[in-house]
Amino acid sequence: MKAHTLPLFEAELSDLEQNVSKAINTTLATHGDLERFRVDHFGAEGRFTVLTRSMREMPADRRKSLGQRLNRAREAYEKALEDAKLAWAAAMRAAELAGPPIDVSLPGRATRPGRPHPISSTIEELLDGFASLGFEIAESREIELTDFNFGRLGFPPDHPATDMQDSFFVKRADGSVDESLVLRTHTTSIQVHEMLRRKPPMAVVCAGTVYRRDDDATHSPMFHQIDGFLVDRGVTFAHLKGVLTAFVHRTFGADVPVRFRPSYFPFVEPGGELDIGCTFCRPWDGAGTKAQIDRTAACRTCKSTGYIEVLGCGMIHPVVFASCGVTDPSFTGFAWGMGIDRIAMLRHGIRDIRMLYENDMRFLTQL
Ligand SMILES: [Zn+2]
């Protein structure tokens, strides 16, 4: 930090005083010139800053007169800077006005408002639908304990899904594979977390991203699922059918037929799949008429069967209860899981899953 002795102070002050008119007449043509002038004189190590700092080193009997001269000089330089700024702004404005005129008749550029992706809006609507039936919405992690993703849900250790060919395991820092951590292959693991965390009764839904090593025209290695389950005393398959039928009617329309078929999943017994009437060829519309028969015969989505598969479901397997600490046998429950991408496709009439991930605005803004 610089400070002046008396002789230096006087020399510097005199120099500033003598050059006031020169300072005032200096052409400060650019913004950079103005800034340099300001820093040179009023910056942290500027000439006036150093002089002001040095005032307390001056002999007491000289301070008053030196202070007065310093203030006068500073005011003159401040005014010079202020005038130069105004002149600079006026010059800029004049240059702008001298340039080509602004065409006020040019149409404006429309701003396109953002909107949720169809996957996101489908997730919102599905969660909303189940919340209105009394289900709580839970969130869970995408990197899951292999035990929670498979073992506690009743997958036998040699199940193909537990293989590295089918699932993404996590790498350790040394590059080796940590088989105890996996990118969740389904949102079903929410059952394990919730049942271990608290006591039934409970009714929970969970939606999110899941990962499998599938990558072809109809499968993406990352997709979305929603899973739900309900545990209470005296829950039966009739409750499952009631809840899922209400969901279908709410999501796809009250006239859409529902069909349950037996199927196998490790974590339910009995297990089933739910099919809905094909929302593309709508075989219940004018059923039996030639128009309907032709429509369904030509439908690629349901492969002319009139039905499409939307979700897997079933009664929660006793093995899952046992491994999640629900020991009271009077509790039973049901669970279901479905692919959200597929529901979004059915609702919006999208025939190719890849369109959901191409982010083509022309496509997305139609939905
Ligand atoms: Zn169809």
Residues whose N, C-alpha, C, O or C-beta is under 5 A from the ligand:
A	BS01	ZN	C278 F280 C281 C299 T301 C302 G306
